[in-house]
Amino acid sequence: MTNAVKIVELMKSFDKTEQKRFIAFVCSPLFNKKKEIEILSEQIIKSLPKIPRGTALNGKVLYKKVFKGEAYNANKWQKLLTLQVKLLEQFIAFDNVWDKPNVQKFNNLVFYRQRALTDFFEESYKELNKIHQKETVKNDEGYCRQYEMACLYYNYVTENSSNRKISLDNTILIDAAHNLEVFYLISQLKLACHSLNNQSIVRNRQVVELSKEIIEKIQQPKFADIPLLTAFYNCWMFLGSIENEVNFQNLKNLLNQELFNQHPEDEKFLYDLAMNFCALKINMGNAQYYKEIFELFQLAITKPSFYFNGYLYNDTVKNIVTVGLAIGELDWIEYFLENYKDKLHPNFRDDIYHYNLAQLAFERANYDKAFQYLQDVKFKDIFFRIDKKKTLIKIAYEKDEFNELENLLNAFDMQIWRDQVVVPEKIEAYENFVKRLKQLVNIAEFEKDKLKKLRIKLESTERITERAWLKNKVVEKLHA
């Protein structure tokens, strides 16, 4: 990536406030002494709305504005761009620390210790320690900070042991060891949960294993009152075995207590894991988990952590709609789509909005309208493309367009094998959908015994997508 493209990508990622702070940054002689950089930065920000992401700056146009009256010099321009990129990266590092006062305070502690500023160190250590104590629920980073602080304080005490006011106490080391241990256990659990979760989504047989010693350590009573450790342990348990429903309920109870608001990234991951467990149970025919996941969704969309840069993830919106429709919450889904439309990312808003309106229209038996909405959907994501084709298949069935249905089913069967990222379990679920729907089409309404056998097969098939819809279609034929 050239510097001209890097600058566009980085500066377009800034919001308005960050852009203003960057201008203040480059105007400070502490960071930049070149007036040309100030002019260039201001000119880039003015022109940013007209520059698409992934494209380069217009060098010759900007050069005239920065170096008025000079002929274009490619070498001079490239040197200026190199400096601009360097200052952008310095600003990002500076701004990241600027927004984290606790990091600043810790860095000050390091400075005070290095300069032997005892009084400053003592006062700042007490202040920072009070801040950490106010954290009712710490995450792995919090325990890591506590460990680093304990080590820093121990080194400080050791260096100043001649001072009678400062006593050397092993409790410092005990605290350091405890915080390091908790940091390690939470980190290991998170890695293991990521690994198991990925295994259920994409084709990947390797997982992060937890040793017997680590599991026994986690189960010790002294760690029972650490909410995040307990939460991820429950996740690890139900991700490891679909039968561990008690662990799912334990996690749900923790989420209902709203303990993790201070750690949005962890909170979001916990919700994702709980929802993925529900999805697996639903795919295996346990319909009661529709209500479980719907309740999780309703709570999650009230959390800032559930949004990425202020927007809901595309698949999250699709999952909310799918679940809401499955339990008959059609009016709530309509309300959700209209009132949360601005929470859909602008780059995908029209696709996501129309795709989900199509699902709502289909559920209301307005098949022509559903088909019309889908014509406006142009997804690149493989799973959305698969779901769009599933909906088209169902529309063709509902409208008795059996020639079109056969063509769609054959094309669908070929697609799921062609896309190598789809895990075998999902392929099996898709294949069973095609297989059972073809069987249903080929059974006449008067062949009641065959329809009853098909209904039993739908119940007993472990992995199948659109199970509920297929069962309803079988029942309709039985009662025709």
C-alpha positions in Angstrom: 0.0 0.0 0.0 1.5 3.4 -1.0 1.7 6.3 1.4 -0.8 8.2 -0.6 -3.4 5.4 0.0 -2.3 4.8 3.6 -3.0 8.5 4.5 -6.5 8.3 3.0 -7.3 5.0 4.8 -6.0 6.3 8.2 -7.6 9.8 8.0 -11.0 8.5 6.8 -11.0 6.2 9.9 -11.0 9.3 12.2 -14.2 10.9 13.4 -14.6 14.7 13.4 -13.2 15.0 16.9 -10.2 12.9 16.1 -9.6 15.0 12.9 -9.5 18.2 15.0 -7.2 16.6 17.5 -4.8 15.5 14.7 -4.7 19.1 13.3 -3.8 20.3 16.8 -1.2 17.6 17.0 0.6 18.5 13.7 0.4 22.3 14.6 2.3 21.6 17.9 6.0 22.3 17.5 6.7 19.5 19.9 5.6 17.0 17.2 6.0 18.8 13.9 8.0 21.8 12.7 7.0 21.7 9.0 4.4 24.2 8.0 3.8 22.1 4.8 2.5 19.3 6.9 0.0 21.6 8.6 -1.3 22.8 5.2 -1.3 19.3 3.8 -3.3 17.9 6.8 -5.9 20.7 6.5 -6.3 20.2 2.8 -6.6 16.4 3.1 -9.4 16.8 5.7 -11.3 19.2 3.5 -11.1 16.8 0.5 -11.7 13.5 2.4 -15.5 13.3 1.8 -14.8 13.2 -1.9 -12.1 10.6 -1.8 -13.3 6.9 -1.9 -11.5 4.5 0.5 -8.7 2.6 -1.1 -7.8 5.4 -3.5 -4.7 7.6 -3.4 -4.4 11.3 -2.8 -4.3 13.5 -5.9 -0.6 14.5 -5.6 -0.4 17.1 -8.2 -3.5 19.0 -7.0 -2.4 19.0 -3.4 1.2 19.8 -4.2 0.1 23.1 -5.8 -1.8 24.0 -2.6 1.1 23.1 -0.3 4.0 24.4 -2.4 2.5 27.4 -4.0 4.2 28.6 -7.2 6.6 25.5 -7.3 6.7 23.0 -10.1 5.7 19.5 -9.1 8.7 17.5 -7.6 7.8 13.8 -7.2 10.7 13.1 -4.8 9.8 16.1 -2.6 6.2 15.0 -2.6 7.0 11.4 -1.5 9.2 12.7 1.3 6.3 14.8 2.6 3.9 11.8 2.4 6.4 9.7 4.3 6.5 12.3 7.1 2.7 12.6 7.0 2.3 8.8 7.6 4.9 8.9 10.4 3.0 11.7 12.1 -0.3 9.9 11.7 1.1 6.8 13.4 2.6 8.9 16.2 -0.8 10.6 16.7 -2.6 7.3 16.9 -0.2 6.1 19.6 -0.4 9.4 21.4 -4.2 9.6 21.2 -4.6 6.0 22.4 -2.7 6.8 25.6 -4.4 10.2 25.9 -7.8 8.5 26.2 -6.5 6.1 28.9 -5.7 8.1 32.1 -4.8 4.9 34.0 -2.1 4.1 31.5 -0.7 7.6 31.9 -0.7 7.3 35.7 1.1 3.9 35.5 3.7 5.4 33.1 4.1 8.3 35.6 4.7 5.7 38.4 7.5 4.2 36.3 9.0 7.6 35.8 8.8 8.5 39.6 10.5 5.2 40.5 13.3 5.7 37.9 14.0 9.2 39.2 13.7 8.2 42.9 10.8 10.6 43.5 9.6 8.8 46.5 6.8 11.1 47.6 5.4 11.4 44.1 5.5 7.6 43.7 3.7 6.9 47.0 1.0 9.4 46.3 0.4 8.2 42.7 0.5 4.6 43.7 -2.2 5.1 46.3 -4.3 7.1 43.8 -4.0 4.5 41.1 -4.6 1.6 43.5 -7.9 3.2 44.6 -9.0 3.5 41.0 -8.3 -0.2 40.5 -10.1 -1.1 43.7 -13.3 0.6 42.4 -13.4 -1.8 39.5 -16.1 -4.2 40.8 -15.4 -6.7 38.0 -11.9 -6.9 36.5 -11.1 -8.4 33.1 -7.8 -10.2 32.2 -6.2 -6.8 31.4 -7.2 -5.5 34.8 -5.5 -8.4 36.6 -2.5 -7.9 34.4 -2.3 -4.2 35.4 -2.6 -5.2 39.1 0.2 -7.7 38.6 2.4 -5.1 36.9 1.6 -2.6 39.7 2.5 -5.1 42.4 5.8 -5.9 40.7 6.6 -2.2 40.3 5.8 -1.5 43.9 7.8 -4.5 45.1 10.9 -3.2 43.1 10.3 0.2 44.5 10.1 -1.1 48.1 13.3 -3.2 47.6 15.2 -0.3 46.3 14.1 1.9 49.2 14.4 -0.8 52.0 16.9 1.5 53.9 14.0 3.9 54.4 12.4 2.9 57.7 9.1 4.2 56.6 8.9 1.6 53.8 8.6 -2.0 54.9 9.3 -5.1 52.8 6.2 -7.4 52.9 5.6 -10.7 51.2 1.9 -9.8 50.7 3.0 -7.7 47.8 4.5 -10.8 46.1 1.4 -12.9 47.1 -0.9 -10.3 45.5 1.3 -10.2 42.4 1.2 -14.0 42.0 -2.6 -14.1 42.5 -3.2 -11.4 39.9 -0.8 -13.1 37.4 -2.6 -16.4 38.0 -6.0 -15.0 37.4 -4.8 -13.1 34.3 -3.4 -16.3 32.9 -6.5 -18.4 33.6 -8.9 -15.9 32.1 -6.6 -15.6 29.0 -6.4 -19.3 28.6 -10.2 -19.7 28.9 -10.8 -17.0 26.4 -8.4 -18.5 23.9 -10.1 -21.9 24.3 -13.5 -20.4 23.9 -12.5 -18.7 20.7 -11.1 -21.9 19.4 -14.2 -24.0 20.2 -16.5 -21.3 18.8 -14.5 -21.1 15.6 -14.7 -24.8 15.2 -18.5 -24.7 15.1 -18.5 -22.0 12.4 -15.7 -22.7 10.0 -13.8 -25.9 8.9 -11.0 -26.2 11.5 -10.3 -29.2 13.5 -7.5 -27.9 15.7 -8.5 -26.4 19.0 -6.8 -24.9 22.0 -6.6 -27.6 24.7 -6.8 -26.8 28.4 -4.6 -29.0 30.5 -5.9 -31.0 33.4 -3.9 -28.8 35.8 -5.5 -25.6 34.4 -9.0 -27.1 34.7 -8.4 -28.2 38.3 -7.0 -24.8 39.1 -10.0 -23.0 37.6 -12.4 -25.2 39.7 -10.7 -24.2 43.0 -13.1 -22.4 45.4 -10.8 -19.3 45.7 -11.6 -18.4 42.1 -15.4 -18.8 42.4 -16.0 -15.2 43.2 -14.3 -13.9 40.0 -17.2 -13.2 37.6 -15.3 -13.1 34.3 -13.4 -16.3 35.1 -16.7 -18.0 36.0 -18.4 -16.7 32.9 -15.8 -18.0 30.5 -15.5 -21.3 32.3 -19.2 -21.8 31.8 -18.8 -20.9 28.2 -16.0 -23.4 27.8 -18.1 -26.1 29.4 -21.1 -25.6 27.1 -19.0 -25.1 24.0 -17.3 -28.4 24.7 -20.5 -30.3 25.1 -24.0 -29.3 23.8 -25.5 -31.2 26.7 -24.1 -28.7 29.3 -27.3 -26.7 29.6 -26.7 -25.8 33.2 -23.6 -23.9 32.3 -25.6 -21.9 29.7 -28.1 -20.9 32.4 -25.3 -20.0 34.7 -23.9 -17.6 32.1 -27.3 -16.2 31.3 -27.8 -15.4 35.0 -24.4 -13.6 35.1 -25.4 -11.6 32.0 -28.7 -10.6 33.5 -26.8 -9.2 36.5 -25.1 -6.7 34.1 -21.7 -7.4 35.6 -19.6 -6.8 32.5 -20.6 -3.3 31.4 -17.1 -2.0 32.2 -15.6 -4.4 29.7 -17.5 -4.1 26.4 -15.3 -6.4 24.4 -15.7 -9.3 26.8 -19.4 -8.6 27.3 -20.0 -8.8 23.6 -18.0 -12.0 23.3 -20.0 -13.6 26.1 -23.3 -12.7 24.4 -22.0 -14.1 21.2 -21.1 -17.4 22.8 -24.4 -17.7 24.6 -26.3 -17.0 21.3 -24.2 -19.5 19.3 -25.0 -22.2 21.9 -28.7 -21.4 21.5 -28.3 -21.6 17.7 -26.7 -25.0 17.9 -29.6 -26.3 20.2 -32.2 -24.9 17.8 -30.5 -26.6 14.8 -30.7 -29.8 16.7 -34.5 -29.4 17.1 -34.7 -27.9 20.6 -37.3 -25.2 19.9 -37.4 -23.8 23.5 -34.1 -22.1 22.7 -35.7 -19.7 20.3 -37.2 -17.9 23.4 -33.8 -18.1 25.2 -31.9 -16.5 22.3 -34.7 -13.9 21.7 -34.4 -12.7 25.3 -30.6 -12.5 24.9 -31.0 -10.4 21.7 -33.5 -8.0 23.4 -31.1 -7.4 26.2 -28.0 -7.2 24.0 -29.3 -4.5 21.7 -29.5 -2.2 24.7 -25.8 -2.6 25.3 -23.3 -0.3 23.6 -20.9 -3.3 23.5 -23.2 -5.0 21.0 -22.4 -2.4 18.4 -19.3 -2.0 16.3 -18.5 1.7 15.7 -22.1 2.4 16.5 -23.6 -0.2 14.1 -25.0 -3.7 14.5 -23.3 -6.5 12.7 -25.1 -7.7 9.6 -25.5 -11.3 10.8 -26.7 -10.1 14.1 -29.6 -8.3 12.5 -30.4 -11.3 10.4 -30.3 -13.6 13.5 -32.6 -11.2 15.5 -35.1 -11.3 12.7 -34.9 -15.0 12.2 -35.5 -15.7 15.8 -38.3 -13.1 16.3 -40.2 -14.5 13.3 -39.7 -18.1 14.6 -41.6 -17.3 17.8 -44.2 -15.1 16.1 -42.9 -11.7 17.2 -43.7 -10.2 13.8 -44.8 -6.8 15.0 -41.7 -6.4 17.2 -39.5 -7.4 14.2 -41.2 -4.7 12.1 -40.6 -2.2 14.9 -37.0 -3.3 15.2 -36.3 -3.0 11.5 -37.8 0.5 11.2 -36.4 1.9 14.5 -32.9 0.4 14.2 -32.4 1.0 10.5 -29.9 3.8 11.3 -27.9 1.2 13.3 -27.2 -0.8 10.1 -23.8 0.0 8.5 -24.3 2.5 5.6 -22.2 0.2 3.3 -24.7 -2.7 3.8 -27.8 -0.9 5.0 -30.0 -1.4 1.9 -29.0 -5.1 1.5 -29.6 -5.9 5.2 -32.8 -3.9 5.4 -34.4 -5.4 2.2 -33.2 -8.9 3.0 -34.9 -8.8 6.4 -38.0 -7.1 5.1 -38.2 -10.1 2.7 -38.1 -12.5 5.6 -40.9 -10.5 7.3 -43.0 -10.4 4.1 -42.5 -14.2 3.6 -43.7 -14.9 7.2 -46.8 -12.8 6.5 -47.3 -15.0 3.3 -46.7 -12.0 1.0 -44.5 -14.0 -1.3 -44.5 -11.6 -4.2 -43.3 -8.8 -2.0 -40.7 -11.0 -0.4 -39.4 -11.9 -3.9 -39.3 -8.3 -4.9 -37.3 -7.3 -1.8 -34.7 -10.0 -2.6 -34.1 -8.6 -6.0 -32.6 -5.6 -4.3 -30.1 -7.7 -2.3 -26.6 -8.2 -3.7 -24.6 -9.9 -0.9 -21.0 -11.0 -1.3 -20.9 -12.9 2.0 -21.3 -16.6 1.4 -23.7 -17.3 4.3 -26.0 -14.5 3.3 -26.0 -15.7 -0.3 -26.9 -19.2 0.9 -29.8 -17.8 3.1 -31.1 -15.7 0.2 -31.2 -18.8 -2.0 -33.0 -20.7 0.8 -35.7 -18.0 0.9 -36.1 -18.1 -2.9 -36.5 -21.9 -2.6 -39.2 -21.5 0.0 -41.0 -18.8 -2.1 -41.0 -21.2 -5.1 -42.5 -24.0 -3.0 -45.2 -21.7 -1.5 -46.2 -20.5 -5.0 -46.3 -24.0 -6.4 -43.6 -23.1 -9.0 -42.1 -26.6 -9.0 -39.9 -26.3 -12.1 -38.2 -23.2 -10.7 -38.0 -25.0 -7.3 -36.1 -28.0 -8.8 -33.7 -25.7 -10.5 -33.1 -23.7 -7.3 -32.6 -26.9 -5.2 -30.0 -28.3 -7.7 -28.1 -25.0 -7.8 -28.2 -24.7 -4.0 -26.8 -28.3 -3.6 -23.9 -27.5 -5.9 -23.1 -24.2 -4.1 -22.8 -25.6 -0.6 -20.1 -28.0 -1.8 -18.3 -25.4 -3.9 -17.7 -23.1 -1.0 -14.9 -24.7 1.0 -15.3 -22.4 4.1 -18.5 -24.1 5.0 -18.0 -26.6 7.8 -19.2 -30.2 7.3 -21.9 -29.9 10.0 -23.5 -26.9 8.1 -23.2 -28.7 4.8 -25.0 -31.7 6.4 -27.8 -29.3 7.6 -28.2 -27.8 4.2 -28.1 -31.1 2.4 -30.8 -32.5 4.7 -32.9 -29.5 3.9 -32.7 -30.2 0.2 -33.2 -33.9 0.6 -36.3 -33.6 2.9 -37.9 -30.9 0.7 -37.5 -33.0 -2.4 -39.1 -35.9 -0.6 -42.0 -33.6 0.5 -42.5 -32.4 -3.1 -42.7 -36.0 -4.4 -45.3 -37.2 -1.8 -48.9 -36.7 -2.8 -51.4 -35.3 -0.3 -53.3 -38.6 -0.1 -50.1 -40.5 0.9 -50.6 -39.9 4.6 -48.4 -42.7 5.8 -45.4 -41.4 3.8 -46.1 -37.9 5.2 -46.2 -39.2 8.7 -42.9 -41.1 8.2 -41.3 -37.9 6.8 -42.5 -35.9 9.8 -40.7 -38.5 12.1 -37.6 -38.2 10.0 -37.6 -34.4 10.4 -37.8 -34.8 14.1 -35.0 -37.4 14.3 -32.6 -35.7 11.8 -29.9 -34.3 14.0 -28.7 -31.5 11.7 -31.1 -29.8 9.3 -31.8 -26.1 8.5 -35.4 -24.8 8.2 -36.7 -27.7 10.3 -39.7 -25.7 11.6 -40.8 -24.6 8.2 -40.4 -28.1 6.7 -42.5 -29.6 9.6 -45.2 -27.0 9.0 -45.3 -27.9 5.3 -45.7 -31.6 6.1 -48.5 -30.8 8.5 -50.3 -28.8 5.9 -50.2 -31.7 3.5 -51.4 -34.1 6.2 -54.5 -31.9 6.8 -55.2 -31.1 3.2 
